[in-house]
Amino acid sequence: MNKWLRHSILAVILLFGISGGMAFSSVDAQAKTIRHFETRTIKYHIDSTGSYYQSVWGKAINRWNKLHVVKLVKVKNAKNANLRLSTIKKDHDYAYSYSHESFAPSSNASLSIYKTEKISLSKYFMKYCGYFKYNRVDLATQAIGDALGLESSGNENSIMSRDVLLPSKISKADKKNLQKLYKNIPY
């Protein structure tokens, strides 16, 4: 398959996979109103046992912690984690997937709070796309942003961008939207 066709297919897959089918929305990275964690202090556990993916997840975590909006804290026991980070080897249609392992109802009908959320990066997808480590860190950063409550964006400077190539840093707009989402949420 020629390089142009491969990149075109990748763009379509990313467009639908990352944005969850909302690819044609004109909104920028917005704070979701349907979910977030109940505190700004979010405990995480890296389920990946290899040092390579522990490093990928660690760098993504550091990016979010540098914003000082939420505080991602590592825990040794996965059972105590609000956010579990891993990878999957098999062929997968999406760059990453996430599942809600436990749910806490909210008094606000438009808001759902997840006590535990698991994110899995697709090794197959990243290998197929020829991702280098920095691309994988960018994707992990975006996946965590999604779990925190940020929506995909048409802004190419946003880490939540629907573009094939993600920026290597979190934008000011991403930080503002995260601040809006976690406003009045305690640590």
PASEBA-1860 file (N, C-alpha, C; in nm, 3 decimals):
! residues 187
1> MNKWLRHS> 0.086/-0.116/0.000/0.000/0.000/0.000/0.091/0.123/0.000 ~ 0.061/0.219/-0.089/0.149/0.334/-0.093/0.131/0.423/0.029 ~ 0.229/0.506/0.054/0.235/0.586/0.176/0.116/0.683/0.186 ~ 0.080/0.746/0.074/-0.031/0.842/0.074/-0.161/0.774/0.113 ~ -0.190/0.658/0.057/-0.313/0.585/0.088/-0.315/0.542/0.235 ~ -0.202/0.496/0.283/-0.192/0.454/0.423/-0.221/0.570/0.518 ~ -0.165/0.688/0.489/-0.188/0.805/0.574/-0.333/0.853/0.562 ~ -0.393/0.840/0.446/-0.534/0.878/0.431/-0.624/0.788/0.514
9> ILAVILLF> -0.597/0.658/0.510/-0.674/0.563/0.590/-0.654/0.594/0.738 ~ -0.531/0.621/0.778/-0.502/0.656/0.917/-0.581/0.780/0.960 ~ -0.586/0.880/0.873/-0.659/1.003/0.906/-0.806/0.975/0.931 ~ -0.866/0.893/0.848/-1.007/0.858/0.865/-1.029/0.780/0.995 ~ -0.940/0.684/1.022/-0.953/0.605/1.145/-0.939/0.695/1.266 ~ -0.840/0.783/1.268/-0.821/0.873/1.380/-0.938/0.969/1.395 ~ -0.986/1.017/1.281/-1.097/1.111/1.284/-1.216/1.054/1.356 ~ -1.251/0.929/1.327/-1.366/0.868/1.391/-1.331/0.802/1.524
17> GISGGMAF> -1.214/0.746/1.536/-1.177/0.677/1.659/-1.157/0.770/1.776 ~ -1.081/0.875/1.758/-1.052/0.965/1.868/-1.171/1.052/1.902 ~ -1.242/1.098/1.802/-1.353/1.189/1.830/-1.480/1.116/1.868 ~ -1.478/0.985/1.864/-1.596/0.910/1.904/-1.714/0.933/1.812 ~ -1.686/0.958/1.683/-1.794/0.977/1.589/-1.845/1.120/1.581 ~ -1.787/1.212/1.658/-1.832/1.351/1.657/-1.735/1.435/1.575 ~ -1.676/1.376/1.473/-1.570/1.439/1.398/-1.614/1.564/1.323 ~ -1.738/1.577/1.292/-1.781/1.689/1.211/-1.835/1.805/1.293
25> SSVDAQAK> -1.818/1.797/1.423/-1.859/1.906/1.511/-1.760/2.021/1.497 ~ -1.810/2.143/1.502/-1.721/2.257/1.485/-1.672/2.311/1.619 ~ -1.703/2.244/1.728/-1.661/2.293/1.858/-1.512/2.274/1.879 ~ -1.456/2.361/1.960/-1.317/2.347/2.000/-1.312/2.254/2.120 ~ -1.194/2.233/2.176/-1.183/2.144/2.293/-1.270/2.202/2.404 ~ -1.377/2.138/2.433/-1.473/2.186/2.532/-1.469/2.095/2.653 ~ -1.507/2.148/2.764/-1.522/2.067/2.884/-1.654/1.992/2.871 ~ -1.651/1.863/2.891/-1.774/1.784/2.884/-1.859/1.813/3.006
33> TIRHFETR> -1.987/1.802/2.991/-2.076/1.819/3.105/-2.128/1.684/3.150 ~ -2.086/1.577/3.084/-2.143/1.447/3.117/-2.059/1.363/3.211 ~ -1.933/1.400/3.231/-1.854/1.319/3.324/-1.726/1.390/3.366 ~ -1.676/1.353/3.481/-1.544/1.390/3.531/-1.525/1.315/3.663 ~ -1.410/1.332/3.721/-1.384/1.268/3.849/-1.438/1.356/3.961 ~ -1.463/1.296/4.077/-1.527/1.370/4.185/-1.434/1.464/4.261 ~ -1.303/1.448/4.245/-1.207/1.541/4.306/-1.100/1.576/4.204 ~ -1.025/1.680/4.235/-0.913/1.718/4.148/-0.792/1.626/4.170
41> TIKYHIDS> -0.787/1.559/4.282/-0.681/1.463/4.307/-0.728/1.328/4.254 ~ -0.661/1.282/4.151/-0.702/1.159/4.083/-0.589/1.058/4.097 ~ -0.622/0.946/4.158/-0.522/0.840/4.179/-0.514/0.755/4.053 ~ -0.390/0.726/4.010/-0.373/0.645/3.890/-0.279/0.528/3.916 ~ -0.293/0.427/3.833/-0.205/0.311/3.837/-0.173/0.274/3.693 ~ -0.044/0.250/3.666/-0.004/0.207/3.533/0.000/0.054/3.533 ~ -0.095/-0.006/3.462/-0.105/-0.152/3.456/0.001/-0.212/3.363 ~ 0.051/-0.133/3.268/0.156/-0.182/3.178/0.280/-0.216/3.261
49> TGSYYQSV> 0.334/-0.336/3.239/0.448/-0.378/3.321/0.582/-0.341/3.260 ~ 0.588/-0.321/3.130/0.714/-0.288/3.064/0.755/-0.144/3.090 ~ 0.885/-0.122/3.099/0.936/0.012/3.129/0.906/0.112/3.016 ~ 0.897/0.065/2.892/0.870/0.154/2.778/0.736/0.223/2.796 ~ 0.630/0.146/2.818/0.497/0.207/2.831/0.475/0.271/2.967 ~ 0.546/0.229/3.068/0.541/0.301/3.194/0.597/0.442/3.174 ~ 0.702/0.452/3.093/0.762/0.581/3.061/0.666/0.666/2.978 ~ 0.602/0.606/2.878/0.505/0.679/2.795/0.394/0.738/2.881
57> WGKAINRW> 0.333/0.654/2.965/0.225/0.702/3.052/0.277/0.805/3.152 ~ 0.396/0.783/3.207/0.453/0.876/3.304/0.474/1.015/3.245 ~ 0.522/1.022/3.122/0.543/1.152/3.057/0.410/1.222/3.032 ~ 0.308/1.145/2.993/0.175/1.204/2.972/0.118/1.257/3.103 ~ 0.133/1.181/3.210/0.087/1.224/3.342/0.156/1.354/3.382 ~ 0.287/1.361/3.362/0.363/1.482/3.398/0.311/1.605/3.325 ~ 0.272/1.589/3.199/0.219/1.702/3.123/0.094/1.759/3.190 ~ 0.004/1.671/3.233/-0.120/1.718/3.297/-0.091/1.776/3.436
65> NKLHVVKL> 0.001/1.716/3.509/0.034/1.767/3.643/0.098/1.905/3.637 ~ 0.173/1.935/3.531/0.240/2.065/3.519/0.141/2.180/3.507 ~ 0.016/2.151/3.471/-0.086/2.256/3.458/-0.139/2.302/3.594 ~ -0.124/2.219/3.696/-0.172/2.248/3.831/-0.323/2.272/3.837 ~ -0.397/2.199/3.753/-0.543/2.205/3.756/-0.595/2.081/3.829 ~ -0.546/1.966/3.788/-0.576/1.841/3.857/-0.443/1.785/3.908 ~ -0.451/1.697/4.004/-0.330/1.637/4.060/-0.342/1.486/4.042 ~ -0.262/1.431/3.951/-0.261/1.288/3.926/-0.155/1.225/4.016
73> VKVKNAKN> -0.199/1.136/4.104/-0.113/1.077/4.206/-0.105/0.927/4.184 ~ 0.018/0.876/4.177/0.040/0.733/4.154/0.010/0.653/4.281 ~ -0.059/0.539/4.263/-0.085/0.447/4.373/-0.030/0.310/4.336 ~ 0.015/0.236/4.435/0.073/0.104/4.410/-0.032/-0.002/4.380 ~ -0.145/0.008/4.448/-0.249/-0.093/4.433/-0.352/-0.046/4.330 ~ -0.370/-0.122/4.222/-0.462/-0.086/4.115/-0.606/-0.072/4.166 ~ -0.640/-0.144/4.271/-0.776/-0.138/4.325/-0.809/-0.001/4.382 ~ -0.707/0.075/4.419/-0.728/0.208/4.476/-0.725/0.320/4.372
81> ANLRLSTI> -0.704/0.285/4.247/-0.687/0.384/4.141/-0.820/0.430/4.083 ~ -0.826/0.559/4.050/-0.940/0.615/3.976/-0.917/0.603/3.826 ~ -0.791/0.597/3.789/-0.752/0.593/3.649/-0.649/0.482/3.631 ~ -0.682/0.384/3.547/-0.590/0.273/3.522/-0.544/0.281/3.377 ~ -0.412/0.276/3.359/-0.351/0.300/3.229/-0.282/0.174/3.180 ~ -0.313/0.132/3.056/-0.256/0.009/3.004/-0.245/0.015/2.852 ~ -0.209/-0.097/2.794/-0.203/-0.112/2.649/-0.272/-0.243/2.611 ~ -0.311/-0.252/2.484/-0.363/-0.378/2.430/-0.283/-0.410/2.305
89> KKDHDYAY> -0.259/-0.537/2.280/-0.178/-0.579/2.166/-0.260/-0.601/2.040 ~ -0.381/-0.652/2.055/-0.459/-0.696/1.940/-0.499/-0.583/1.847 ~ -0.538/-0.623/1.727/-0.589/-0.530/1.627/-0.707/-0.456/1.687 ~ -0.706/-0.327/1.676/-0.811/-0.245/1.737/-0.845/-0.133/1.640 ~ -0.971/-0.097/1.631/-1.016/0.007/1.539/-0.980/0.148/1.585 ~ -0.950/0.163/1.712/-0.924/0.295/1.768/-0.782/0.305/1.821 ~ -0.733/0.428/1.831/-0.599/0.452/1.884/-0.595/0.417/2.033 ~ -0.704/0.443/2.101/-0.716/0.405/2.242/-0.862/0.379/2.274
97> SYSHESFA> -0.882/0.309/2.380/-1.018/0.283/2.425/-1.023/0.303/2.576 ~ -1.141/0.326/2.627/-1.153/0.335/2.771/-1.283/0.271/2.816 ~ -1.280/0.226/2.937/-1.399/0.163/2.995/-1.418/0.217/3.136 ~ -1.543/0.220/3.177/-1.578/0.269/3.309/-1.598/0.148/3.398 ~ -1.513/0.135/3.497/-1.520/0.017/3.581/-1.608/0.036/3.703 ~ -1.625/0.158/3.749/-1.721/0.182/3.856/-1.775/0.323/3.844 ~ -1.900/0.339/3.879/-1.975/0.460/3.854/-2.037/0.510/3.984 ~ -2.035/0.640/4.004/-2.101/0.699/4.121/-2.206/0.797/4.071
105> PSSNASLS> -2.332/0.776/4.104/-2.435/0.869/4.058/-2.412/1.009/4.115 ~ -2.452/1.108/4.039/-2.435/1.247/4.081/-2.570/1.309/4.108 ~ -2.573/1.409/4.195/-2.699/1.480/4.223/-2.740/1.565/4.102 ~ -2.645/1.600/4.018/-2.672/1.676/3.897/-2.704/1.576/3.786 ~ -2.823/1.583/3.730/-2.868/1.484/3.630/-2.783/1.485/3.504 ~ -2.720/1.598/3.469/-2.641/1.605/3.346/-2.495/1.566/3.368 ~ -2.461/1.523/3.489/-2.322/1.494/3.521/-2.308/1.353/3.577 ~ -2.217/1.277/3.518/-2.188/1.144/3.570/-2.044/1.145/3.619
113> IYKTEKIS> -2.020/1.079/3.730/-1.887/1.075/3.788/-1.840/0.931/3.787 ~ -1.721/0.909/3.731/-1.665/0.776/3.727/-1.560/0.763/3.835 ~ -1.576/0.663/3.918/-1.479/0.638/4.024/-1.354/0.573/3.965 ~ -1.371/0.482/3.868/-1.258/0.415/3.805/-1.278/0.411/3.654 ~ -1.175/0.454/3.584/-1.178/0.452/3.439/-1.048/0.388/3.391 ~ -1.060/0.299/3.293/-0.942/0.230/3.240/-0.921/0.273/3.095 ~ -0.796/0.314/3.066/-0.759/0.355/2.931/-0.657/0.255/2.877 ~ -0.677/0.211/2.754/-0.583/0.119/2.689/-0.540/0.176/2.554
121> LSKYFMKY> -0.410/0.196/2.538/-0.355/0.236/2.408/-0.341/0.111/2.322 ~ -0.373/0.122/2.194/-0.360/0.009/2.103/-0.219/0.001/2.045 ~ -0.144/-0.100/2.085/-0.008/-0.119/2.032/-0.013/-0.146/1.882 ~ -0.111/-0.223/1.839/-0.125/-0.254/1.697/-0.144/-0.125/1.617 ~ -0.234/-0.041/1.661/-0.265/0.084/1.593/-0.140/0.171/1.583 ~ -0.069/0.185/1.695/0.049/0.272/1.696/0.161/0.216/1.608 ~ 0.175/0.085/1.607/0.276/0.023/1.521/0.239/0.041/1.374 ~ 0.113/0.019/1.342/0.066/0.033/1.205/0.088/0.175/1.153
129> CGYFKYNR> 0.068/0.271/1.240/0.083/0.412/1.203/0.228/0.459/1.206 ~ 0.317/0.375/1.253/0.458/0.412/1.259/0.489/0.515/1.367 ~ 0.417/0.510/1.477/0.437/0.606/1.585/0.573/0.584/1.653 ~ 0.641/0.696/1.675/0.761/0.696/1.757/0.718/0.716/1.902 ~ 0.812/0.712/1.994/0.777/0.726/2.135/0.707/0.859/2.163 ~ 0.757/0.968/2.106/0.694/1.098/2.133/0.550/1.101/2.081 ~ 0.520/1.032/1.969/0.382/1.024/1.920/0.295/0.947/2.019 ~ 0.352/0.844/2.079/0.278/0.762/2.175/0.250/0.842/2.303
137> VDLATQAI> 0.346/0.925/2.343/0.325/1.012/2.460/0.214/1.112/2.430 ~ 0.215/1.169/2.309/0.109/1.262/2.269/-0.028/1.194/2.274 ~ -0.035/1.071/2.222/-0.161/0.997/2.221/-0.205/0.964/2.364 ~ -0.112/0.925/2.450/-0.144/0.897/2.590/-0.193/1.024/2.660 ~ -0.132/1.137/2.628/-0.175/1.265/2.685/-0.318/1.296/2.644 ~ -0.349/1.273/2.516/-0.484/1.296/2.467/-0.584/1.201/2.534 ~ -0.547/1.076/2.550/-0.636/0.977/2.612/-0.668/1.017/2.756 ~ -0.568/1.066/2.829/-0.591/1.110/2.966/-0.681/1.234/2.966
145> GDALGLES> -0.658/1.326/2.872/-0.745/1.443/2.860/-0.890/1.404/2.837 ~ -0.910/1.302/2.755/-1.044/1.251/2.730/-1.105/1.197/2.859 ~ -1.027/1.120/2.934/-1.076/1.065/3.061/-1.105/1.175/3.163 ~ -1.028/1.284/3.158/-1.051/1.395/3.250/-1.177/1.473/3.216 ~ -1.223/1.460/3.092/-1.348/1.524/3.053/-1.339/1.619/2.935 ~ -1.224/1.631/2.870/-1.213/1.719/2.755/-1.262/1.648/2.629 ~ -1.330/1.721/2.543/-1.379/1.665/2.418/-1.276/1.687/2.308 ~ -1.293/1.616/2.198/-1.203/1.635/2.084/-1.224/1.774/2.025
153> SGNENSIM> -1.124/1.820/1.952/-1.122/1.957/1.905/-1.084/1.965/1.758 ~ -1.134/2.067/1.691/-1.093/2.096/1.555/-0.971/2.186/1.551 ~ -0.925/2.230/1.667/-0.809/2.319/1.678/-0.682/2.234/1.668 ~ -0.602/2.258/1.565/-0.481/2.177/1.546/-0.375/2.199/1.652 ~ -0.386/2.306/1.732/-0.291/2.332/1.840/-0.331/2.265/1.971 ~ -0.449/2.206/1.975/-0.500/2.142/2.096/-0.450/1.998/2.103 ~ -0.416/1.952/2.223/-0.378/1.812/2.241/-0.498/1.723/2.212 ~ -0.618/1.780/2.215/-0.741/1.707/2.188/-0.780/1.715/2.041
161> SRDVLLPS> -0.687/1.758/1.957/-0.710/1.773/1.813/-0.749/1.642/1.747 ~ -0.832/1.654/1.645/-0.870/1.536/1.565/-0.768/1.511/1.453 ~ -0.668/1.595/1.442/-0.567/1.579/1.338/-0.484/1.453/1.362 ~ -0.427/1.402/1.255/-0.345/1.282/1.262/-0.223/1.305/1.350 ~ -0.157/1.418/1.331/-0.039/1.449/1.410/-0.079/1.543/1.523 ~ -0.061/1.497/1.645/-0.098/1.576/1.762/0.015/1.669/1.800 ~ -0.018/1.786/1.858/0.089/1.873/1.908/0.155/1.807/2.029 ~ 0.276/1.848/2.058/0.351/1.786/2.167/0.333/1.857/2.300
169> KISKADKK> 0.237/1.946/2.309/0.210/2.009/2.437/0.062/2.042/2.447 ~ 0.019/2.062/2.570/-0.120/2.095/2.598/-0.137/2.246/2.575 ~ -0.240/2.283/2.501/-0.261/2.424/2.467/-0.321/2.502/2.584 ~ -0.315/2.635/2.573/-0.377/2.722/2.673/-0.528/2.700/2.676 ~ -0.588/2.674/2.559/-0.733/2.649/2.552/-0.767/2.519/2.625 ~ -0.682/2.417/2.611/-0.705/2.291/2.682/-0.702/2.315/2.833 ~ -0.605/2.393/2.878/-0.594/2.422/3.021/-0.716/2.499/3.070 ~ -0.761/2.599/2.993/-0.879/2.678/3.031/-1.002/2.588/3.042
177> NLQKLYKN> -1.018/2.499/2.946/-1.134/2.410/2.948/-1.127/2.313/3.066 ~ -1.007/2.268/3.099/-0.992/2.179/3.215/-1.023/2.256/3.344 ~ -0.978/2.381/3.352/-1.009/2.465/3.468/-1.160/2.485/3.481 ~ -1.226/2.507/3.368/-1.371/2.525/3.369/-1.441/2.397/3.418 ~ -1.393/2.284/3.371/-1.454/2.157/3.408/-1.439/2.126/3.556 ~ -1.323/2.160/3.614/-1.295/2.126/3.754/-1.311/2.246/3.848 ~ -1.374/2.352/3.800/-1.401/2.468/3.884/-1.492/2.424/4.000 ~ -1.460/2.468/4.118/-1.536/2.436/4.239/-1.533/2.287/4.277
185> IPY> -1.441/2.211/4.219/-1.424/2.071/4.258/-1.307/2.067/4.355 ~ -1.325/2.008/4.472/-1.217/2.008/4.573/-1.101/1.915/4.537 ~ -0.986/1.939/4.601/-0.870/1.850/4.583/-0.887/1.727/4.667
END
